[in-house]
Amino acid sequence: MNIELVNRAWVLSRLLIATLSAVPVSALAQQPEGNPLTGRQTAAALCAPCHQVGGTRNDGPPSFLDVANMSSTTALSLRVFLRSNHREMPNLMVSETDTNDLIAYILGLKQSPAPRR
């Protein structure tokens, strides 16, 4: 394995940890600013060719319901994901307003875990 590559990965991981450590915990839990109804419309227009907008999915990219119910899904994680390039996704240029709306829509789908008996 290339030592330079390992060093870069180490530096990047430390930078990410430092960046996330600087964000107040209350900011991570804040409600999104967007409009979930507009976010659903944006999801249907931009994302529906690959992602299921309603319900769950057994194959292909996860549905938005599945994304919402991932334990790692927060407003911050969605914002970072939507602003990052991914091999599996087209590089869509989504405005800040549309991003906020998509985040509000996805987080609004989050289901409370079933009570334990």
C-alpha beads as a LAMMPS data file, in Angstrom:
LAMMPS data file: protein, C-alpha beads

117 atoms
116 bonds

1 atom types
1 bond types

-500.0 500.0 xlo xhi
-500.0 500.0 ylo yhi
-500.0 500.0 zlo zhi

Masses

1 110.0

Atoms # bond

1 1 1 0.000 0.000 0.000
2 1 1 1.276 3.474 -0.825
3 1 1 2.459 5.324 2.322
4 1 1 1.515 8.699 0.833
5 1 1 -2.043 7.478 0.269
6 1 1 -2.270 6.192 3.839
7 1 1 -0.945 9.512 5.163
8 1 1 -3.486 11.460 3.117
9 1 1 -6.327 9.269 4.377
10 1 1 -5.140 9.763 7.956
11 1 1 -4.934 13.550 7.550
12 1 1 -8.373 13.699 5.906
13 1 1 -9.943 11.585 8.636
14 1 1 -8.444 13.829 11.323
15 1 1 -9.668 16.921 9.478
16 1 1 -13.193 15.468 9.276
17 1 1 -13.151 14.638 13.004
18 1 1 -11.918 18.132 13.863
19 1 1 -14.570 19.726 11.661
20 1 1 -17.398 17.679 13.142
21 1 1 -16.089 18.300 16.665
22 1 1 -16.361 22.037 16.066
23 1 1 -20.090 21.777 15.282
24 1 1 -22.226 22.134 18.415
25 1 1 -24.276 19.044 19.184
26 1 1 -27.423 21.184 19.204
27 1 1 -26.732 22.114 15.577
28 1 1 -26.677 18.439 14.627
29 1 1 -30.136 17.905 16.109
30 1 1 -31.799 21.040 14.750
31 1 1 -34.854 20.718 12.594
32 1 1 -34.241 21.440 8.919
33 1 1 -35.238 24.810 7.491
34 1 1 -36.870 23.509 4.341
35 1 1 -40.396 22.730 3.226
36 1 1 -41.059 18.957 3.193
37 1 1 -43.914 19.261 0.666
38 1 1 -41.679 21.072 -1.800
39 1 1 -38.928 18.569 -0.974
40 1 1 -41.201 15.696 -1.992
41 1 1 -41.911 17.429 -5.297
42 1 1 -38.185 17.982 -5.857
43 1 1 -37.470 14.337 -5.009
44 1 1 -40.127 13.203 -7.474
45 1 1 -38.701 15.438 -10.199
46 1 1 -34.964 14.853 -9.671
47 1 1 -34.511 11.598 -7.800
48 1 1 -37.422 9.299 -8.731
49 1 1 -35.684 7.819 -11.787
50 1 1 -33.444 5.926 -9.326
51 1 1 -34.909 6.255 -5.809
52 1 1 -38.378 5.272 -4.727
53 1 1 -40.004 8.391 -3.323
54 1 1 -42.612 6.555 -1.208
55 1 1 -42.404 3.229 0.610
56 1 1 -39.422 0.908 0.862
57 1 1 -37.379 -0.830 -1.785
58 1 1 -35.785 -4.284 -1.993
59 1 1 -33.374 -3.664 -4.862
60 1 1 -31.379 -0.785 -6.293
61 1 1 -30.761 2.511 -4.536
62 1 1 -32.515 2.911 -1.179
63 1 1 -35.889 4.598 -1.019
64 1 1 -36.117 7.888 0.821
65 1 1 -37.987 6.112 3.621
66 1 1 -35.060 3.700 3.950
67 1 1 -32.590 6.600 3.965
68 1 1 -34.633 8.450 6.603
69 1 1 -34.622 5.423 8.902
70 1 1 -30.866 4.825 8.752
71 1 1 -29.370 5.519 12.174
72 1 1 -26.724 7.741 10.551
73 1 1 -29.235 10.037 8.850
74 1 1 -29.232 13.600 10.180
75 1 1 -29.691 16.979 8.551
76 1 1 -25.915 17.368 8.520
77 1 1 -25.222 13.932 7.019
78 1 1 -27.803 14.547 4.286
79 1 1 -26.358 17.984 3.512
80 1 1 -22.844 16.545 3.233
81 1 1 -24.099 13.661 1.088
82 1 1 -26.028 15.944 -1.266
83 1 1 -22.974 18.178 -1.688
84 1 1 -20.544 15.296 -2.386
85 1 1 -19.800 13.463 -5.621
86 1 1 -20.683 9.772 -5.736
87 1 1 -19.891 7.189 -8.388
88 1 1 -23.377 5.722 -8.161
89 1 1 -25.234 9.027 -8.506
90 1 1 -25.353 11.714 -11.173
91 1 1 -23.742 15.003 -10.161
92 1 1 -26.876 17.072 -9.741
93 1 1 -26.562 20.771 -9.026
94 1 1 -29.187 21.265 -6.320
95 1 1 -29.798 24.784 -5.003
96 1 1 -29.532 25.560 -1.298
97 1 1 -33.319 25.967 -1.087
98 1 1 -33.954 22.626 -2.826
99 1 1 -31.356 20.975 -0.590
100 1 1 -33.124 22.301 2.513
101 1 1 -36.471 21.108 1.156
102 1 1 -35.109 17.621 0.335
103 1 1 -33.596 17.338 3.821
104 1 1 -36.887 18.399 5.444
105 1 1 -38.770 15.842 3.341
106 1 1 -36.415 12.965 4.081
107 1 1 -36.203 13.684 7.812
108 1 1 -39.994 13.986 7.936
109 1 1 -40.211 10.351 6.814
110 1 1 -38.223 9.093 9.804
111 1 1 -40.265 6.571 11.760
112 1 1 -40.022 6.134 15.498
113 1 1 -38.720 2.723 16.475
114 1 1 -41.396 0.230 17.536
115 1 1 -41.788 0.046 21.321
116 1 1 -40.207 -2.986 22.942
117 1 1 -42.475 -5.459 24.633

Bonds

1 1 1 2
2 1 2 3
3 1 3 4
4 1 4 5
5 1 5 6
6 1 6 7
7 1 7 8
8 1 8 9
9 1 9 10
10 1 10 11
11 1 11 12
12 1 12 13
13 1 13 14
14 1 14 15
15 1 15 16
16 1 16 17
17 1 17 18
18 1 18 19
19 1 19 20
20 1 20 21
21 1 21 22
22 1 22 23
23 1 23 24
24 1 24 25
25 1 25 26
26 1 26 27
27 1 27 28
28 1 28 29
29 1 29 30
30 1 30 31
31 1 31 32
32 1 32 33
33 1 33 34
34 1 34 35
35 1 35 36
36 1 36 37
37 1 37 38
38 1 38 39
39 1 39 40
40 1 40 41
41 1 41 42
42 1 42 43
43 1 43 44
44 1 44 45
45 1 45 46
46 1 46 47
47 1 47 48
48 1 48 49
49 1 49 50
50 1 50 51
51 1 51 52
52 1 52 53
53 1 53 54
54 1 54 55
55 1 55 56
56 1 56 57
57 1 57 58
58 1 58 59
59 1 59 60
60 1 60 61
61 1 61 62
62 1 62 63
63 1 63 64
64 1 64 65
65 1 65 66
66 1 66 67
67 1 67 68
68 1 68 69
69 1 69 70
70 1 70 71
71 1 71 72
72 1 72 73
73 1 73 74
74 1 74 75
75 1 75 76
76 1 76 77
77 1 77 78
78 1 78 79
79 1 79 80
80 1 80 81
81 1 81 82
82 1 82 83
83 1 83 84
84 1 84 85
85 1 85 86
86 1 86 87
87 1 87 88
88 1 88 89
89 1 89 90
90 1 90 91
91 1 91 92
92 1 92 93
93 1 93 94
94 1 94 95
95 1 95 96
96 1 96 97
97 1 97 98
98 1 98 99
99 1 99 100
100 1 100 101
101 1 101 102
102 1 102 103
103 1 103 104
104 1 104 105
105 1 105 106
106 1 106 107
107 1 107 108
108 1 108 109
109 1 109 110
110 1 110 111
111 1 111 112
112 1 112 113
113 1 113 114
114 1 114 115
115 1 115 116
116 1 116 117
